[in-house]
């Protein structure tokens, strides 16, 4: 630690490398956590259909007609429940007319969803006020998120039982009674809303009442819940006959074909490419790239440490020669160098966490994600200890063995320069550093385009 410049350069490089690694891995963990907050996430699936016309694929959609859910429940025993959702396309004006002197109204677009009364049986939400089991039983019921409740009522008084008016909608208008208030939808959820209305009022429209469940209009998203012991493949195998039963005649008439699959709830966000997807998605290849970059960045930091350590061989060689001359054993020298590396990594890790904490809000704005560094998350501290202990060993083992192998007589006579050929690995590492830097730079352009695509993707 006597050489402050050397220590400062190493700490700076290691801390920045760890901070970047921490940010990238946190982003990946956030993306992989989508919809995992639902208690029955491993039993919930979304129906996805592909349509062909005269042998040509016309699109793959997570949409269905309103009769698909009831038919699946009736025909396939492994299905325990279903939920249909339908966005209020075109938006509406929502008003709180309780106090005419303080008339509160806003235009809401994209935040209103119709759902079946069984929605809260399948999906997990934290209730603030009301009873979720019966919250959507009535046709004029509406459930608000905490943000929506504060927006329209602006008080901490009881909100359940109050009335909101919906007008200007293409679908349903009128007064709705608040039956429950829930916590805001988690950020890592593909299905976002501020208002939930029972599909009962929607299905009372003449268009749906006259269809008797046979409408071919795919305006709904259908989710099914399988029983705990159900085999997904067995259910998937029944879907072709299901499609033939309900759509076979129409498909033959237009020379078309349709296929249906059940998509796991936790795969929805990680499966790009579907038409009319309700929220942005990201592919696993992109996440693999982020993981690879995080590994390469930390490798660059360790390689930089190794190169700087071996580059000081001439200077430290004299120290090694003197210590060996007075009887210090090789294992003691290795222990010294390993301890120095451990201390540097400990300081770098703490500084890296601080850097990541300061940068997280900026990164969150860039990727449009609410990224935060949660110090209560044990994964952060696992990453910290892996970096400190495993990293200090990896980065220091080669310099320690090289420096401790010097012969004291030759070192003290100034003959260490003749051993420069032993450091060919250092030259190889320098080349490797440049190669990694170029790879990361090129890959960054691809990731930037992917992020732009995510933010501008059509949500349907």
Secondary structure, 3 states (H helix, E strand, C coil): CCCHHHHHHHHHHHHHHHHHHHHHHHHHHHHHCCCCCCCCHHHEEEEEEEEEECCEEEEEECCECCCHHHHHHHHCCCEEEEEEEEECCCCEEEEECCCHHHCEEEEECCCEEEECCCHHHHCCCCEEEECHHHCCCCCCEEEEEHHHHHHHHCCCCCCCCCEEEEECCCCCCEEEEEEEEECCCCCCCCCCCCEEEEHHHHHCCHHHHCCCCCCCCCCEEEEEEECCCCCHHHHHHHHHHHHHHHHHHHHHHCCEEEEEEEEEHHHCCCCCCCECCCCCCCCHHHHHHHHHHHHHHHHHHHHHHHHHHHHCHHHHHHHHHHHHHCCCCHHHHHHHHHHHHHHHHHHHHHHHHHHHHHHHHHHHHHHCCCCCCCCCCHHHHHHHHHHHHHHHHHHHHHHHHHHHCCCHHHHHCCHHHHHHHHHHHHHHHHHHHHHHHHHHHHHHHHHHHHHHHHHHCCCC
